[in-house]
């Protein structure tokens, strides 16, 4: 029987920060997925959940999450650590919290080495999980979140960005080169250049530094 987190007393600090962000949960135990989903939704987050990594990737292609909670023991087609590596390389610095079904020092060390925000052991401490997810959200310079917090029209050009332009700029603000963005989005280098130039023209910025300043002041 799966160990469930105590959701009776959620941490109060997370109720106002990062509300409406999407948290993806990946755990082969469906009950764990449903329980964690309820925990996060009580805190104002949006959620989706999957019992394997194939489902997660399909969901991420439809709607990119803002953070992920990933069980180290998931599979199909990748195990948890391989999925973590791929997530960190392909989703522009997405924050990931790892869950372990049982204590394994080697898995914990490797997960932290690969960039996990935190590693938690079942039974899950709900307050620590919420704190870790909040940290994961805060560790990522989130262009889409910054745009969403602005009232439409308050800054000329923000409301005119296409979905692909936003994806390209998300890569820019997280330090990716045009070549890296092209590989991650599976589009040509030239297409990235076109979207980047168009988006920056709409926003009235001329380089990555100006774009980052704009996001940080949103």
C-alpha positions in Angstrom: 0.0 0.0 0.0 1.4 3.4 -1.0 2.4 5.9 1.7 0.3 9.1 1.4 1.3 12.6 2.5 -0.7 14.3 5.2 -2.7 17.0 3.4 -4.7 18.2 6.4 -2.4 21.2 7.2 -0.9 22.7 4.0 1.9 25.2 4.4 0.4 28.8 4.4 3.3 30.5 2.6 2.5 29.0 -0.7 -1.0 30.2 -1.0 -0.1 33.5 -2.7 3.2 32.8 -4.5 3.1 31.2 -7.9 -0.6 30.6 -7.9 -2.1 29.0 -11.0 1.3 27.5 -12.0 1.1 24.1 -13.5 2.7 21.2 -11.5 3.2 17.9 -13.3 3.3 14.8 -11.1 4.9 11.6 -12.3 4.5 8.5 -10.1 3.6 4.9 -11.1 1.2 4.7 -8.2 -2.1 6.3 -9.2 -3.2 7.0 -5.7 -0.1 9.0 -5.0 -0.7 11.0 -8.1 -4.3 11.8 -7.1 -3.3 12.7 -3.5 -0.5 15.0 -4.5 -2.7 16.6 -7.1 -5.3 17.4 -4.5 -2.6 18.8 -2.2 -1.3 21.2 -4.8 -4.8 22.2 -6.0 -5.7 23.1 -2.4 -2.8 25.5 -2.6 -4.0 27.1 -5.8 -1.8 25.3 -8.3 -2.9 23.7 -11.5 -1.9 20.0 -11.9 -1.7 17.1 -14.2 -0.3 13.7 -13.4 1.1 10.6 -15.2 2.1 7.1 -14.2 5.0 6.9 -16.7 7.5 9.2 -18.3 5.9 8.7 -21.8 2.7 10.3 -20.5 4.6 13.1 -19.0 6.4 14.0 -22.2 3.2 13.8 -24.2 1.6 16.2 -21.7 4.6 18.5 -21.6 4.3 18.8 -25.4 0.7 19.9 -25.1 1.3 22.3 -22.1 4.7 22.9 -20.6 4.7 22.6 -16.8 6.2 25.2 -14.5 7.6 22.5 -12.1 7.6 18.7 -11.9 7.4 16.2 -9.0 9.0 13.0 -10.3 9.3 9.6 -8.7 12.8 8.1 -9.1 11.2 4.7 -9.7 9.0 5.5 -12.7 9.7 4.0 -16.1 8.4 3.7 -19.7 10.4 4.7 -21.5 13.0 6.2 -19.1 13.7 5.6 -15.4 13.4 8.5 -13.0 17.0 9.7 -13.2 17.2 9.5 -16.9 13.9 11.4 -17.1 15.4 14.0 -14.8 18.4 14.4 -17.1 16.2 14.8 -20.1 13.8 17.2 -18.3 16.7 19.4 -17.2 18.2 19.6 -20.7 15.0 20.0 -22.7 12.7 22.2 -20.6 14.8 25.3 -20.1 15.8 24.7 -16.5 12.5 23.3 -15.2 12.6 22.8 -11.5 12.2 19.1 -10.5 11.5 17.6 -7.1 12.4 13.9 -6.8 10.5 11.4 -4.7 11.9 8.0 -3.6 9.8 5.0 -2.6 12.7 3.8 -0.4 15.9 5.3 0.9 18.8 5.0 -1.6 21.8 7.2 -1.0 23.2 6.6 -4.5 19.9 7.7 -6.1 19.7 10.8 -3.9 23.3 11.8 -4.7 22.8 11.3 -8.4 19.5 13.2 -8.4 21.1 16.2 -6.7 24.1 16.0 -9.0 21.7 16.1 -12.0 20.0 19.3 -10.7 17.0 18.1 -8.7 15.7 20.9 -6.4 15.1 18.4 -3.6 14.8 14.7 -2.9 12.0 13.5 -0.6 11.4 10.0 0.8 7.9 8.5 1.2 5.9 8.9 3.3 5.9 12.5 2.1 6.0 15.4 4.4 3.5 17.7 2.7 4.9 21.0 4.1 8.4 20.1 2.9 7.0 19.1 -0.5 5.2 22.4 -0.9 8.3 24.3 0.2 10.4 22.3 -2.3 8.0 23.0 -5.2 7.9 26.7 -4.3 11.7 26.7 -4.4 11.6 24.8 -7.8 9.3 27.5 -9.2 11.4 30.3 -7.9 14.6 28.8 -9.3 13.4 29.2 -12.9 13.3 32.5 -14.6 9.8 32.1 -16.0 9.0 34.3 -19.0 5.5 32.9 -19.4 4.8 33.5 -15.7 6.1 37.1 -16.0 3.8 37.7 -19.0 0.9 36.2 -17.2 1.3 38.5 -14.2 1.1 41.6 -16.4 -2.2 43.0 -17.3 -2.7 42.7 -21.1 -1.6 45.8 -22.8 0.4 47.3 -19.9 3.6 46.8 -21.9 3.4 47.2 -25.7 4.0 43.9 -27.5 3.5 41.4 -24.7 0.0 40.5 -25.8 1.2 40.1 -29.4 3.8 37.3 -28.7 2.9 34.0 -30.4 3.2 30.7 -28.4 6.4 29.8 -30.4 7.9 33.3 -29.8 7.3 32.9 -26.1 9.0 29.4 -26.1 12.0 30.8 -27.9 12.3 33.8 -25.5 12.0 31.3 -22.6 15.1 29.7 -23.8 16.9 33.0 -24.3 16.2 34.2 -20.7 17.5 30.9 -19.4 20.8 31.2 -21.1 20.2 28.9 -24.1 21.9 29.7 -27.5 19.9 29.8 -30.7 21.4 26.4 -31.6 20.3 24.8 -28.3 16.8 26.3 -28.6 16.5 24.9 -32.1 17.5 21.4 -30.9 15.2 21.5 -27.9 12.2 22.8 -29.8 12.9 20.6 -32.8 12.9 23.5 -35.2 15.6 24.9 -37.5 18.2 27.4 -36.4 16.9 29.9 -38.9 13.4 29.5 -37.5 14.7 30.3 -34.0 16.4 33.4 -35.4 13.2 34.6 -37.0 11.0 34.1 -34.0 13.6 35.7 -31.7 14.0 38.8 -33.9 10.2 39.1 -34.2 9.6 38.8 -30.5 12.3 41.2 -29.5 11.0 43.7 -32.0 7.5 43.4 -30.5 8.9 43.9 -27.0 11.2 46.8 -27.9 14.4 45.1 -26.6 17.6 44.6 -28.5 19.5 41.9 -26.7 19.2 39.1 -24.1 20.3 41.4 -21.2 17.5 43.9 -22.0 15.0 41.0 -22.2 16.0 39.6 -18.8 15.7 43.1 -17.2 12.2 43.3 -18.6 11.2 39.9 -17.2 12.8 40.6 -13.8 10.9 43.9 -13.4 7.5 42.4 -14.3 
